[in-house]
Amino acid sequence: MSKSWRPATQLVHGGTTRSQHGETAEAIFLTQGFVYDTSAAAEARFKGETDGFIYARYGSPTNDMFEKRMCMLEGAEDARATASGMAAVTAAILCQLKAGDHIVAARALFGSCRWVVETLAPKYGIECTLIDGRDLANWEGAIQKNTKVFFLESPTNPTLEVIDIAGVAKLANQIGAKVVVDNVFATPLFQKPLELGAHIVVYSATKHIDGQGRCLGGVVLSDKKWIDENLHDYFRHTGPAMSPFNAWTLLKGIETLPLRVKQQTENASRIADFLADQKQIARVIYPGRKDHPQADIIAKQMTGGSTLVCFEMKGGKEAAFALQDALDVVKISNNLGDAKSLITHPATTTHKNLTDEARTELGMSDGTVRFSAGIEDSDDLLEDFAHALSKVKA
């Protein structure tokens, strides 16, 4: 029956394993290790001849439930839960590469993601080429004989660019490379990268999956063969494992994911339309609007808009700060996907380490602001923005 469940049901019941006590809520297994009835049983477990857990760094019953639930939602065969979203990104990329290999990455990336491919990977002899990922010709033109991985976010952080995942996957398959997609902004509800041809999907579960600002987490999802041959040993020996307590917290958060994302998306859409009509705003970028530059691709690969809105204040940093400081309901924070509405100024926070030239290439100015819609009443959010904008000079 579980294979035929729809997403909302999967997110409440998927992957649940109950102990002998028959608990309603999933149990938290806060243990470092596990015991065996006999020495022979321990040997068999370590040889992989019998199923079971060995050590919490390798996995635990609580983490296993979270991984299985995410697999059901994503349509993946296997997954590994990590301590943070960046642990997931780093593991997914580095576990399959060696010195002399080459990465092609869309340049529109979260600051830390860009650091991994642009700064960290080259330290280990892995080459990287950053491109404007919106044009498939750029992906094709960047291919080298040693290209092994294509990496992208879609929609991107913070300017909400959208990349043709199916088109990128087609190019990757022609050369035997793997496509890694950071799907955080779309959420697994609005976009299915594996169905579009991607090979690996990563999430910062810290965002929408928890959705209530409580804990860090990440997850890497793919087919079982890729996990076994690439991620399995890397994961066991480098130790980016998620805490079982965080896995339990995320299991509770994921139950309400469809409800929260639905409300957040409705709120984001209303705010985007409102901001587009304001004289202090130079432009608004929102995947749910017809004027989005990649609206045709969005229609093909996404089933919903986004909980994020990107907009540019005409008065630059001064106007952006004035707006943010005048908001009451909306809080200033670099996080996103929270039940609370949050706002941030990327140039001085999440993307502060990029050069001015790099930010300009991404279409990010000193006036760029990223808004993450929460689940509040949309009228309160509209009134909050209207009041804050009244404090900003046109």
Buried (B, 14 or more C-beta within 10 A) or exposed (E): EEEEBEBBBBBBBBBBEEEEEEEEEBBBBEBEEBEBEEEEBBEBBEEEEEEEBBBBBBBBBBBBBBBBBBBBBBEBBBBBBBBBBBBBBBBBBBBBBEEEBBBBBBBBBBBBBBBBBBEBBEEEEBBBBBBBBBEBEBBBEBBEEEBBBBBBBBBBBBBBBBBBBBBBBBBBEEEEBBBBBBBBBBBBBBBBBBEBBBBBBBBBBBBBBBBBBBBBBBBBBBBEEBBEEBBBEBBBEBEBBBBBEBBBBBBEBBBBBBEBBBBBBBBBBBBBBBBBEBEBBBBBBBBBBEEBBBEEBBEEBBEBBBBBBBBBBBBBBEBBBBBBEBBEBBBEBBBBBBBBBBBBBBBEBBBEEBEEEBBEBBBBBBBBBBBBBBBBEBEBBBEBBEEBBEEBEE
